[in-house]
Amino acid sequence: MIEILNPAQLDRAKDTGTLVADILHTLKSRSTVGTNLLDIDRWAKTMIAKAGASSCYVDYAPSFGRGPFGHYICTAVNDAVLHGRPHDYTLADGDLLTLDLAVSKRGVSADAAISFIVGDARPAESIAMIEATESALAAGIAAAAPGARIGDISHAIGTVLTRAGYKINTEFGGHGIGSTMHQDPHVANTGRPGRGYTLRPGLLLALEPWVMADTARLALDRDGWTLRSATGCRTAHSEHTIAITEHGAEILTLPTAS
């Protein structure tokens, strides 16, 4: 299903997007050396409930996961890149942490992810990888104009990631979003320009470039959810929910301070 939102739904989507971004901003500030991933999950649960919203994850049970996810946020550390299931792990200095959050409020969902280094360590290769996903995300957003096609977004993202030296996995990527978290169209992180669905005002997309340092192959964790790099290398992931407008793409998942 490809869903086109009306103006009232778009207004609600902006509120939901700001909520997602504000929660991620707060969680990033709290995620320090010694923080347990289960604490991050509990904080997310509390903030979602306080806002009168609901988690898109806790009861989520798609075909690629083993049963309901059972948690309120994805926490992926180092070699974990997608669907990181919170568990009893204490963050250490230099860990590369990705927080991925999707929330629904008043019937509209928003989805975003951030990657960052915990503590004072600044490993250059990890920083470069995070910056590459952020640059690719910016390129994808810039390509998301009304009348453009999904392939234009995919091509823009893939060009940045490839030039940065990363191999691209196309099993998972961006997606449509609206009254539910995962909708059509699929937005691969590489593709051919001029192909695919034509973007229309009112369409919401979650764009999410992600890479692994030296591979494009994934390995499934024993928890049945967490996807890790097949080689054990580090990973990074950046995501925004955007709305296609008459004038271009509007980023919905920016924190209030922005």
Secondary structure as UniProt FT lines:
FT   HELIX           7..30
FT   TURN            33..34
FT   HELIX           37..50
FT   TURN            51..52
FT   STRAND          54..55
FT   TURN            58..59
FT   TURN            63..64
FT   STRAND          74..77
FT   TURN            78..79
FT   STRAND          80..82
FT   TURN            93..94
FT   STRAND          96..105
FT   TURN            106..107
FT   STRAND          108..117
FT   HELIX           124..142
FT   TURN            146..147
FT   HELIX           150..163
FT   TURN            164..165
FT   STRAND          174..176
FT   STRAND          183..187
FT   TURN            193..194
FT   TURN            201..202
FT   STRAND          203..207
FT   STRAND          210..212
FT   STRAND          218..220
FT   TURN            222..223
FT   STRAND          227..229
FT   TURN            230..231
FT   STRAND          235..237
FT   STRAND          239..245
FT   TURN            246..247
FT   STRAND          248..251
FT   TURN            256..257
//
